[in-house]
């Protein structure tokens, strides 16, 4: 599935709203702590896709994320659409 479909599916899987004031920093912190895990690698892939504004995902990748991380993915997508961060800040992984 493409990036918009993946983000929509991630948003549907969680009913919670992210409490992170700075979702990009929260994602960086998560990757710093858990980057070697499947969830950390998947989050890094999402960040790269958001930076490029395109990406391909398998539906099974949704199941790598905890509910909390899915809410972070949704918050990251929202921040990207709002233009909340400079382009260079998205190049995280």
N, C-alpha and C positions, 0 to 999 in steps of 0.2 A: 504494500500500500504506500501511497505517496505521503509526504509530510503532513498536508492538511487533514487527510483521512486518519493518520496516526494520532494527531493532536485531538481530533474530534473523538476518536475512540477512547483515548486516555481520559478526556474530560467526562465522557459518559460513564466510565468505570468508577469514578469517585464522586461523592456528593459533597465533599468537603471543600472549603476555600483555603487557599494557602495563607498561612500566618506570617510568611517571610516578608519583611519589609524590603529586602533586597534579594530577589530570587536568583539573580546571577551570582552574587557572592555566596548564597546558600548552596548553589550547585557546585561552585568551586570548592567550597569547604567539604561537601559530600565526596567529591571526586578525590580530594586530597586524602581523605580518611578511608574511602572505600573504592578507590579507583581500580584496584586489582580484582574486585568482585564482578560478577556478571552484571549486577545492577549498576555499578559504577561505570563499567564500559558502555552499557546501554545509555546511561545519562550523558556520557561524553559524546556518543553518537548523535543524540538528540541535539546537543549544543552545536555540534558541527553542522548538522542539517539546518538548524535555525540560523547559523552564521551564513550558510550558503543559500538560504531560503528554498532549499529543496533537499530531498532525500528519499530513500526507499527503505521500508521497514517490513518485516514479517509480522503478521498478526501475533505470533507467539512472543514477540519481544515485549508486548504489553504486560505479559505475565512475569516478566523479570522485575517489575517495579512493585514496591510496597505501596500501600494507599497514600502514605505521606509523600513519597517520591512522585507518584502520579499527580498529586496536587501541585507539586513543585514544577513538573513538566508543563501543566496547564498554565501556571503563573509565568513561566518562562516564555511560553508562546504568546501570552497576552502582552508581556513586556516587549517582545519583539514587534508585535503588531502596532503597539503604541509608540515605538521608536524611543523607548525609555533609555536605552544605552547607545553609546557611539558604536559604529561598526567594528572598530578595533577591539572593543571590549568583549565581543562575542567569540573571538578567537582564543578559546580557553584551553582546549585539549591538545 
